[in-house]
Amino acid sequence: MRSTCRAVSVLLLAAGLALSAGAASAKSRIKDIVTFESVRDNQLIGYGVVVGLNGTGDALRNNAMTKQSMESFLERLGINTRAADLQLNTKNIAWVMVTANLPAFATPGERIDVTVSSAGDAKSLLGGTLLMTPLVSVSGDVYAAAQGTVQTGAISAQGASGSSISKGVPTAGRIAGGGLVEKDTGFQLANMQKLRLTLRNPDFTTAQRVADVINARFPGAAQMDNPGVVSIHPVNGQDMVSFVGQVENLTVQPDAPAKVVIDEVAGVIVMGENVRISTVAIQQGNLTITVRESSQVSQPNPLSQGTTVVVPKSDVSVDEEKGKKFVILKEGASLASLAAGLNALGVTPRDMISILQSIKSAGALQADIEVQ
């Protein structure tokens, strides 16, 4: 019953939001529905070593990468550990992969967060310290360096008998502000003469509305290239930075195709406000077949010299729920009408999903169905 209420509540909430949005003509800022060309984060990656672990690091005999990395690092400090009489054997270090996102306009000296993940057989990185690790981009250029204490936010414990308990993922953690930007990306927005705006949800109508809104404020400044891209250029002698600052705060009414999204696992159904229903009648009922297995004792006649035996007994019953009244939706019924109709049937989430798919198969649901 609780799952049914949840699914119905989602339907009614979506209907209420659709009605209120249509009544108030809610608009969105351009900055909230588009991304700006080249204004994005840049992914960085590096390979490093975490030290100071409490016996939870890599086993050097099983991890050649960890051993070689430690030997190379110590050699840079003037310590030779490759001699035959020196055998590293510690579980206090681990080799890790370090990742980070470099913001579009990050400048040298700025701090960024980094993520540290074990790549060997370490059991935990809790309390470890990442040694200075260069972070490179896809081009191989070093843009930042990372170092600091790893915070995992997890716990892990193991007893002498082999029993263990863990909460969270102790082999991965973060270093807040652990990355130091060494150089910027060189991206100069102010020098650009043309910039493309990419819609997060490509749509012909929305793209045209974006171009129209910009042109209404800055005549001739925008052009729709395709459903997902609108090109703009500064006017009145402005530079691109100040021009984008004015454009991104303009408001527009986004449009979206009619779609029904179904999550069968969670029993959630979400519909857009443009979903429409042709005239259709809906009736729902359930057929339940019950099989009960039991045993009974069979007694022989007094003079038959037979034996008492236990024999199985099966009772099969069929319970067909009486069909509920038809729910009829008129031509062009809205989302609210559909939600109210399904609610009146009192069906379960899975039955709702079947009903929606059946309405679609009948050609009465004017929307796409996306099942997750």
C-alpha positions as CSV (number, residue, x, y, z in Angstrom):
1,M,0.0,0.0,0.0
2,R,2.9,2.3,0.8
3,S,4.5,1.7,-2.6
4,T,1.1,2.5,-4.3
5,C,0.8,5.8,-2.4
6,R,4.3,6.7,-3.4
7,A,3.7,6.1,-7.1
8,V,0.3,7.9,-7.0
9,S,1.9,10.8,-5.1
10,V,4.6,11.2,-7.8
11,L,1.9,11.3,-10.4
12,L,-0.2,13.9,-8.6
13,L,2.9,15.9,-7.7
14,A,3.9,16.0,-11.4
15,A,0.4,17.0,-12.3
16,G,0.4,19.8,-9.8
17,L,3.8,21.1,-10.9
18,A,2.7,21.0,-14.5
19,L,-0.5,23.0,-13.8
20,S,1.3,25.5,-11.7
21,A,4.1,25.9,-14.2
22,G,1.6,26.4,-17.0
23,A,-0.4,29.0,-15.0
24,A,2.6,31.0,-13.9
25,S,4.6,30.6,-17.2
26,A,7.7,29.9,-15.2
27,K,10.9,30.9,-17.1
28,S,14.5,29.8,-16.7
29,R,17.7,31.8,-17.0
30,I,19.7,31.0,-20.1
31,K,22.7,30.1,-17.8
32,D,20.6,27.3,-16.3
33,I,19.6,25.6,-19.5
34,V,22.9,25.9,-21.6
35,T,26.6,25.3,-21.3
36,F,29.1,27.8,-22.8
37,E,31.6,26.6,-25.3
38,S,35.0,25.8,-23.7
39,V,33.8,27.0,-20.3
40,R,34.3,23.7,-18.6
41,D,36.3,21.7,-16.1
42,N,39.4,19.8,-17.3
43,Q,40.1,16.3,-16.0
44,L,43.5,15.6,-14.5
45,I,45.1,12.4,-13.5
46,G,48.3,11.3,-11.8
47,Y,50.1,8.3,-10.2
48,G,51.4,8.5,-6.7
49,V,52.3,6.8,-3.4
50,V,50.6,7.0,-0.1
51,V,52.7,6.5,3.0
52,G,52.1,6.3,6.8
53,L,49.5,3.5,6.6
54,N,49.1,1.3,9.7
55,G,50.0,-2.0,8.1
56,T,47.1,-1.7,5.7
57,G,49.1,-0.9,2.6
58,D,50.3,-3.0,-0.4
59,A,52.3,-6.2,0.1
60,L,55.5,-5.3,-1.8
61,R,56.1,-8.9,-2.8
62,N,52.8,-8.9,-4.7
63,N,53.0,-5.4,-6.1
64,A,56.0,-4.6,-8.3
65,M,54.6,-1.2,-9.1
66,T,54.6,-0.1,-5.5
67,K,58.1,-1.4,-4.9
68,Q,59.5,0.3,-8.0
69,S,57.7,3.5,-7.3
70,M,59.2,3.7,-3.8
71,E,62.7,2.8,-5.1
72,S,62.5,5.6,-7.7
73,F,61.2,8.1,-5.2
74,L,64.0,7.3,-2.7
75,E,66.6,7.5,-5.5
76,R,65.5,11.1,-6.3
77,L,66.3,11.9,-2.6
78,G,69.7,10.3,-2.9
79,I,68.9,7.0,-1.3
80,N,69.8,3.8,-3.1
81,T,67.5,0.9,-2.2
82,R,68.3,-1.4,-5.2
83,A,71.3,-3.0,-3.6
84,A,71.1,-6.7,-3.1
85,D,71.4,-6.4,0.7
86,L,68.5,-4.0,1.0
87,Q,65.1,-5.6,0.7
88,L,62.1,-3.3,1.2
89,N,59.4,-5.2,3.1
90,T,56.7,-2.9,4.5
91,K,52.9,-2.7,4.4
92,N,52.8,1.0,5.3
93,I,52.7,2.3,1.7
94,A,50.3,1.9,-1.3
95,W,50.4,3.0,-4.9
96,V,47.3,5.0,-5.9
97,M,45.7,6.9,-8.8
98,V,45.0,10.5,-8.1
99,T,42.3,12.4,-10.0
100,A,41.0,16.0,-10.0
101,N,39.0,18.5,-12.0
102,L,40.7,21.7,-13.0
103,P,38.1,24.6,-13.3
104,A,37.9,26.5,-16.5
105,F,39.4,29.7,-15.2
106,A,41.7,28.3,-12.4
107,T,44.9,30.4,-11.9
108,P,48.3,29.3,-10.5
109,G,48.3,29.0,-6.8
110,E,44.6,28.1,-6.5
111,R,43.6,25.0,-4.5
112,I,41.5,22.2,-5.8
113,D,40.1,19.0,-4.3
114,V,41.7,15.7,-5.3
115,T,40.4,12.1,-5.1
116,V,42.8,9.3,-4.2
117,S,42.0,5.6,-5.0
118,S,44.1,2.5,-4.2
119,A,45.3,0.6,-7.3
120,G,47.0,-2.3,-5.4
121,D,45.9,-4.7,-2.7
122,A,45.9,-2.2,0.2
123,K,43.1,-2.7,2.7
124,S,42.7,0.9,3.8
125,L,44.1,4.3,3.0
126,L,42.9,5.7,6.4
127,G,45.5,8.1,7.9
128,G,47.9,7.9,5.0
129,T,49.7,10.8,3.4
130,L,49.9,11.3,-0.4
131,L,53.4,12.3,-1.5
132,M,53.8,15.1,-4.0
133,T,52.1,13.8,-7.2
134,P,52.0,15.7,-10.6
135,L,48.6,15.8,-12.2
136,V,48.5,15.8,-16.0
137,S,45.8,16.5,-18.6
138,V,45.0,14.3,-21.7
139,S,47.8,16.2,-23.5
140,G,50.4,15.1,-20.9
141,D,51.0,18.7,-19.6
142,V,51.3,19.1,-15.8
143,Y,48.7,21.5,-14.6
144,A,48.7,20.8,-10.8
145,A,50.5,18.9,-8.0
146,A,48.7,17.0,-5.2
147,Q,49.9,16.3,-1.7
148,G,48.3,15.9,1.7
149,T,46.5,13.6,4.2
150,V,43.9,11.3,2.8
151,Q,40.4,11.4,4.4
152,T,38.4,8.3,3.6
153,G,35.3,8.8,5.8
154,A,35.2,5.0,6.3
155,I,36.1,2.5,9.0
156,S,37.6,-1.0,8.6
157,A,38.6,-3.6,11.3
158,Q,39.7,-7.2,11.2
159,G,40.1,-9.7,14.0
160,A,42.8,-12.4,14.5
161,S,40.3,-15.1,13.5
162,G,39.8,-13.5,10.1
163,S,36.5,-11.9,10.8
164,S,36.2,-8.3,9.6
165,I,33.8,-5.4,9.4
166,S,33.9,-2.3,7.1
167,K,31.8,0.7,6.6
168,G,32.1,2.8,3.5
169,V,35.1,2.3,1.1
170,P,38.4,2.6,3.0
171,T,40.5,2.2,-0.2
172,A,39.4,5.5,-1.7
173,G,39.4,9.0,-0.2
174,R,39.7,12.7,-0.8
175,I,42.1,15.5,0.0
176,A,40.3,18.8,0.4
177,G,42.4,21.5,-1.2
178,G,45.1,18.9,-1.7
179,G,45.9,20.0,-5.3
180,L,47.8,23.2,-6.1
181,V,47.3,24.6,-9.6
182,E,50.7,25.2,-11.3
183,K,49.5,26.8,-14.5
184,D,46.3,27.9,-16.2
185,T,44.8,26.4,-19.3
186,G,45.4,29.5,-21.4
187,F,41.7,29.9,-22.3
188,Q,41.0,33.6,-23.2
189,L,37.2,34.2,-23.3
190,A,37.6,38.0,-23.8
191,N,39.4,37.5,-27.1
192,M,36.7,35.3,-28.7
193,Q,34.6,36.9,-31.4
194,K,31.9,34.1,-31.4
195,L,30.7,31.8,-28.7
196,R,28.4,28.8,-29.0
197,L,25.7,28.0,-26.4
198,T,24.9,24.3,-26.1
199,L,21.5,23.3,-24.8
200,R,21.5,20.7,-22.1
201,N,18.2,19.3,-23.5
202,P,18.3,19.9,-27.3
203,D,15.0,21.1,-28.7
204,F,14.1,23.1,-31.8
205,T,11.5,25.3,-30.0
206,T,13.8,26.1,-27.0
207,A,16.8,26.9,-29.2
208,Q,14.7,29.3,-31.3
209,R,13.3,30.9,-28.1
210,V,16.8,31.4,-26.8
211,A,17.9,33.1,-30.0
212,D,14.8,35.3,-30.1
213,V,15.2,36.4,-26.5
214,I,18.9,37.4,-27.1
215,N,18.0,39.2,-30.3
216,A,15.2,41.1,-28.6
217,R,17.8,42.5,-26.2
218,F,20.8,42.6,-28.6
219,P,19.5,42.8,-32.2
220,G,21.4,40.5,-34.5
221,A,23.6,39.0,-31.8
222,A,22.3,35.3,-31.9
223,Q,21.6,32.6,-34.4
224,M,20.2,29.1,-34.0
225,D,22.6,26.7,-35.7
226,N,20.7,23.5,-34.8
227,P,18.4,22.2,-32.0
228,G,21.3,22.0,-29.6
229,V,23.4,25.0,-30.4
230,V,22.9,28.8,-30.5
231,S,25.8,31.0,-31.7
232,I,26.2,34.5,-30.2
233,H,28.6,37.4,-30.9
234,P,29.1,40.7,-29.0
235,V,27.5,43.9,-30.2
236,N,27.9,47.6,-29.5
237,G,31.7,47.2,-29.1
238,Q,31.4,45.0,-26.0
239,D,33.9,42.3,-25.2
240,M,32.8,38.7,-24.9
241,V,33.1,38.5,-21.1
242,S,30.8,41.4,-20.3
243,F,28.4,40.3,-23.2
244,V,28.1,36.8,-21.8
245,G,27.4,38.2,-18.3
246,Q,24.4,40.0,-19.7
247,V,23.1,37.2,-21.9
248,E,23.2,34.5,-19.3
249,N,20.7,36.3,-17.0
250,L,18.0,36.6,-19.8
251,T,15.0,34.4,-19.1
252,V,13.3,32.0,-21.5
253,Q,10.5,29.5,-21.4
254,P,12.0,26.1,-22.2
255,D,10.0,23.5,-24.1
256,A,10.2,19.8,-23.9
257,P,8.7,16.8,-25.7
258,A,6.0,14.7,-24.1
259,K,7.6,11.9,-22.2
260,V,6.8,9.4,-19.5
261,V,9.7,8.1,-17.4
262,I,9.2,4.8,-15.6
263,D,11.5,3.4,-12.9
264,E,10.3,-0.2,-12.4
265,V,12.6,-0.9,-9.5
266,A,11.6,2.1,-7.3
267,G,8.0,2.1,-8.6
268,V,8.3,5.8,-9.6
269,I,6.4,7.2,-12.6
270,V,7.1,10.8,-13.8
271,M,5.3,12.5,-16.6
272,G,5.9,15.9,-18.4
273,E,3.2,18.5,-18.6
274,N,2.8,18.0,-22.4
275,V,1.6,14.4,-22.0
276,R,-1.9,14.1,-23.6
277,I,-4.3,11.2,-23.7
278,S,-6.8,10.4,-26.5
279,T,-10.2,9.0,-25.6
280,V,-9.7,5.7,-23.8
281,A,-11.4,3.5,-21.2
282,I,-9.4,1.7,-18.5
283,Q,-10.4,-1.3,-16.4
284,Q,-8.1,-3.2,-14.2
285,G,-8.6,-6.5,-12.3
286,N,-6.4,-9.3,-10.8
287,L,-6.5,-13.1,-11.1
288,T,-5.1,-15.0,-8.1
289,I,-4.4,-18.7,-8.2
290,T,-3.7,-20.3,-4.7
291,V,-2.3,-23.8,-4.3
292,R,-2.3,-25.3,-0.7
293,E,-0.4,-28.5,0.0
294,S,-1.4,-30.6,3.1
295,S,-1.1,-34.1,4.3
296,Q,-3.8,-36.6,5.5
297,V,-3.8,-40.0,7.1
298,S,-5.3,-43.0,5.3
299,Q,-6.6,-45.7,7.6
300,P,-7.2,-49.3,6.3
301,N,-10.3,-51.3,7.1
302,P,-10.2,-53.3,10.4
303,L,-9.9,-56.7,8.7
304,S,-7.9,-55.8,5.6
305,Q,-4.5,-56.2,7.2
306,G,-3.4,-53.0,5.6
307,T,-1.1,-50.3,7.0
308,T,-1.7,-46.7,7.9
309,V,-0.1,-44.3,5.4
310,V,0.2,-40.5,5.0
311,V,-0.9,-39.2,1.6
312,P,-0.5,-35.7,0.2
313,K,-3.5,-33.5,-0.5
314,S,-3.6,-30.4,-2.8
315,D,-6.3,-27.7,-2.7
316,V,-6.4,-25.4,-5.7
317,S,-8.5,-22.3,-5.7
318,V,-8.9,-19.4,-8.2
319,D,-9.9,-15.9,-6.9
320,E,-10.7,-13.5,-9.7
321,E,-11.1,-9.9,-8.4
322,K,-14.2,-8.3,-9.7
323,G,-13.3,-5.8,-12.3
324,K,-13.6,-2.2,-11.2
325,K,-15.6,0.3,-13.1
326,F,-14.2,1.6,-16.3
327,V,-12.3,4.9,-16.0
328,I,-12.9,6.9,-19.2
329,L,-10.5,9.7,-20.2
330,K,-11.8,12.2,-22.8
331,E,-10.0,13.3,-25.9
332,G,-7.0,15.6,-25.1
333,A,-7.1,14.6,-21.4
334,S,-4.3,16.3,-19.4
335,L,-1.7,14.9,-17.0
336,A,-3.9,15.7,-14.1
337,S,-6.8,13.7,-15.6
338,L,-4.6,10.7,-16.1
339,A,-3.2,10.9,-12.6
340,A,-6.7,11.2,-11.1
341,G,-8.0,8.3,-13.2
342,L,-5.2,5.9,-12.2
343,N,-5.6,7.0,-8.6
344,A,-9.3,6.2,-8.8
345,L,-8.5,2.6,-9.8
346,G,-6.3,2.1,-6.7
347,V,-3.8,0.1,-8.7
348,T,-0.2,-0.9,-7.6
349,P,2.9,0.8,-9.1
350,R,3.6,-2.2,-11.4
351,D,-0.1,-2.3,-12.5
352,M,0.3,1.4,-13.3
353,I,3.3,0.7,-15.5
354,S,1.4,-2.0,-17.3
355,I,-1.6,0.3,-17.8
356,L,0.5,3.1,-19.2
357,Q,2.3,0.7,-21.6
358,S,-1.1,-0.7,-22.7
359,I,-2.4,2.9,-23.3
360,K,0.7,3.5,-25.4
361,S,0.1,0.3,-27.4
362,A,-3.5,1.3,-28.0
363,G,-2.2,4.5,-29.6
364,A,-4.0,6.7,-27.0
365,L,-0.9,8.0,-25.1
366,Q,0.6,10.9,-27.0
367,A,4.1,10.6,-25.5
368,D,7.3,8.6,-25.5
369,I,7.8,6.0,-22.7
370,E,11.3,5.6,-21.3
371,V,11.8,2.6,-18.9
372,Q,14.8,2.8,-16.7
